[in-house]
Amino acid sequence: MKTKRAKKSLGQHFLTSRAHAKKIADAAAIAPNDAVLEIGPGKGMLTKELLARAEKVVAVEKDADLVPVLARAFAEEISRGTLAVVRGDILKQNPKELGFEAGKYIVAANIPYYISGRLVRFFLESETRPKRIVFLMQKEVAERIAAKDGKESVLSLSVKAYGDPTCKEIVPARYFSPKPKVDSAILLIDRVANKNFPDANARDLFFTIVKRGFSQKRKTILNNLRELLGERGEETLREAGIRATDRAENIPLENWLRLGGILRRNSQRGSHR
């Protein structure tokens, strides 16, 4: 049988190391009664490890050529009902329609580099959020999300607003076929929830503040937010626990959230006058 080759158009890099597949599954902390959603199972290297731990795995594969490969490789698990292989684009799917409930499933995947940011956002902002996400992704992006160098970014704060990201382990490029140009890393986003935003307005205000705060990285936070904060900018920042001379990358999530709460409260007061 002809070996299935990776498709460059889909950003496919098949994981070839069973040891690292186990480490991804271990990072997901799967209990025997857990349901797992796998994105892009490829040839099934990670799928095997997920099936060894979970009660049920739903694998969504965009590549139509790989679906019959998976169907043959996992015929027994599919017939038992422990695995379902779905042909489709996960970004066009609704986890609820795949049988998942909010906060009651885990996402695990070796994801294409070019859609890593979109996939993270897709699940964090979904109404049917998972309780935990484990992605094997580009090392640089994983480390930026986890703020491994101690410096925050729009990306790291966007993820931390919904969960707790940790960069678990580096996976060298040699463990993939074809070999990518850069190394990968296992990123865990634990305790995923919408605990910080009571409504869409609070969420939108938070992201507006953060994006403006990072608009010119060399400027102080007061200079970047002066227009948004108005005349009492320095006082408002102080109330949020932020110094006017701070730079955005040095401000932790809780202070951004506090600032958003203050601005929202001030806005509501103004509308009632």
HUGIDA-V752335 format. One record per residue. N is the residue number from 1. RES is the residue in three letters. PSI is psi in radians with two decimals (none if undefined). Layout:
{{N;RES;PSI} {N;RES;PSI}}
This chain:
{{1;MET;2.41} {2;LYS;2.34} {3;THR;2.35} {4;LYS;2.14} {5;ARG;2.60} {6;ALA;2.54} {7;LYS;2.08} {8;LYS;-0.63} {9;SER;-0.42} {10;LEU;0.07} {11;GLY;0.55} {12;GLN;2.23} {13;HIS;1.77} {14;PHE;2.30} {15;LEU;2.29} {16;THR;-0.07} {17;SER;1.97} {18;ARG;-0.60} {19;ALA;-0.70} {20;HIS;-0.52} {21;ALA;-0.71} {22;LYS;-0.67} {23;LYS;-0.61} {24;ILE;-0.83} {25;ALA;-0.66} {26;ASP;-0.72} {27;ALA;-0.49} {28;ALA;-0.21} {29;ALA;0.96} {30;ILE;2.21} {31;ALA;2.76} {32;PRO;-0.41} {33;ASN;0.23} {34;ASP;2.60} {35;ALA;2.42} {36;VAL;2.38} {37;LEU;2.09} {38;GLU;2.35} {39;ILE;2.27} {40;GLY;1.10} {41;PRO;-0.29} {42;GLY;-2.10} {43;LYS;0.01} {44;GLY;0.25} {45;MET;-0.85} {46;LEU;-0.59} {47;THR;-0.74} {48;LYS;-0.76} {49;GLU;-0.60} {50;LEU;-0.73} {51;LEU;-0.52} {52;ALA;-0.27} {53;ARG;-0.62} {54;ALA;2.82} {55;GLU;-0.65} {56;LYS;2.40} {57;VAL;2.27} {58;VAL;2.07} {59;ALA;2.08} {60;VAL;2.06} {61;GLU;2.17} {62;LYS;-0.52} {63;ASP;1.90} {64;ALA;-0.51} {65;ASP;-0.43} {66;LEU;-0.37} {67;VAL;-0.85} {68;PRO;-0.53} {69;VAL;-0.80} {70;LEU;-0.67} {71;ALA;-0.66} {72;ARG;-0.76} {73;ALA;-0.55} {74;PHE;0.61} {75;ALA;-0.71} {76;GLU;-0.78} {77;GLU;-0.62} {78;ILE;-0.73} {79;SER;-0.54} {80;ARG;-0.32} {81;GLY;0.15} {82;THR;-0.24} {83;LEU;2.36} {84;ALA;2.22} {85;VAL;2.09} {86;VAL;2.21} {87;ARG;2.11} {88;GLY;3.03} {89;ASP;2.06} {90;ILE;-0.54} {91;LEU;-0.19} {92;LYS;0.13} {93;GLN;2.78} {94;ASN;2.05} {95;PRO;-0.55} {96;LYS;-0.69} {97;GLU;-0.30} {98;LEU;0.02} {99;GLY;0.19} {100;PHE;2.61} {101;GLU;2.56} {102;ALA;2.28} {103;GLY;0.15} {104;LYS;0.41} {105;TYR;2.95} {106;ILE;2.46} {107;VAL;2.28} {108;ALA;2.35} {109;ALA;2.66} {110;ASN;1.84} {111;ILE;2.62} {112;PRO;2.41} {113;TYR;-0.69} {114;TYR;-0.25} {115;ILE;0.29} {116;SER;-0.80} {117;GLY;-0.73} {118;ARG;-0.66} {119;LEU;-0.73} {120;VAL;-0.85} {121;ARG;-0.71} {122;PHE;-0.84} {123;PHE;-0.62} {124;LEU;-0.57} {125;GLU;-0.06} {126;SER;2.55} {127;GLU;-0.42} {128;THR;1.16} {129;ARG;2.56} {130;PRO;2.93} {131;LYS;-0.31} {132;ARG;2.51} {133;ILE;2.34} {134;VAL;2.02} {135;PHE;2.35} {136;LEU;2.01} {137;MET;3.09} {138;GLN;2.26} {139;LYS;-0.83} {140;GLU;-0.72} {141;VAL;-0.74} {142;ALA;-0.76} {143;GLU;-0.57} {144;ARG;-0.68} {145;ILE;-0.74} {146;ALA;-0.08} {147;ALA;0.90} {148;LYS;-0.45} {149;ASP;0.12} {150;GLY;0.01} {151;LYS;2.21} {152;GLU;2.86} {153;SER;3.01} {154;VAL;-0.71} {155;LEU;-0.84} {156;SER;-0.73} {157;LEU;-0.61} {158;SER;-0.66} {159;VAL;-0.77} {160;LYS;-0.39} {161;ALA;-0.38} {162;TYR;-0.34} {163;GLY;-3.06} {164;ASP;1.77} {165;PRO;2.44} {166;THR;2.31} {167;CYS;1.92} {168;LYS;-0.81} {169;GLU;2.53} {170;ILE;2.40} {171;VAL;1.87} {172;PRO;2.64} {173;ALA;-0.46} {174;ARG;-0.22} {175;TYR;0.31} {176;PHE;2.71} {177;SER;2.11} {178;PRO;2.79} {179;LYS;2.13} {180;PRO;2.96} {181;LYS;-0.29} {182;VAL;2.85} {183;ASP;2.85} {184;SER;3.05} {185;ALA;2.65} {186;ILE;2.04} {187;LEU;2.16} {188;LEU;2.23} {189;ILE;1.82} {190;ASP;2.85} {191;ARG;0.89} {192;VAL;2.24} {193;ALA;2.87} {194;ASN;1.03} {195;LYS;-0.25} {196;ASN;-0.21} {197;PHE;1.85} {198;PRO;-0.42} {199;ASP;3.09} {200;ALA;-0.56} {201;ASN;-0.72} {202;ALA;-0.71} {203;ARG;-0.82} {204;ASP;-0.68} {205;LEU;-0.74} {206;PHE;-0.86} {207;PHE;-0.55} {208;THR;-0.80} {209;ILE;-0.84} {210;VAL;-0.81} {211;LYS;-0.68} {212;ARG;-0.63} {213;GLY;-0.54} {214;PHE;0.10} {215;SER;-0.64} {216;GLN;1.72} {217;LYS;-0.49} {218;ARG;-0.24} {219;LYS;2.73} {220;THR;2.83} {221;ILE;-0.61} {222;LEU;-0.75} {223;ASN;-0.70} {224;ASN;-0.54} {225;LEU;0.09} {226;ARG;-0.80} {227;GLU;-0.68} {228;LEU;-0.63} {229;LEU;-0.48} {230;GLY;-2.80} {231;GLU;-0.54} {232;ARG;0.51} {233;GLY;-0.85} {234;GLU;-0.69} {235;GLU;-0.72} {236;THR;-0.74} {237;LEU;-0.76} {238;ARG;-0.70} {239;GLU;-0.53} {240;ALA;0.02} {241;GLY;0.40} {242;ILE;2.35} {243;ARG;2.51} {244;ALA;-0.46} {245;THR;-0.05} {246;ASP;2.70} {247;ARG;2.65} {248;ALA;-0.72} {249;GLU;-0.28} {250;ASN;0.05} {251;ILE;2.14} {252;PRO;2.85} {253;LEU;-0.80} {254;GLU;-0.57} {255;ASN;-0.64} {256;TRP;-0.74} {257;LEU;-0.69} {258;ARG;-0.71} {259;LEU;-0.73} {260;GLY;-0.72} {261;GLY;-0.71} {262;ILE;-0.82} {263;LEU;-0.66} {264;ARG;-0.76} {265;ARG;-0.76} {266;ASN;-0.65} {267;SER;-0.74} {268;GLN;-0.67} {269;ARG;-0.76} {270;GLY;-0.62} {271;SER;-0.31} {272;HIS;-0.08} {273;ARG;none}}
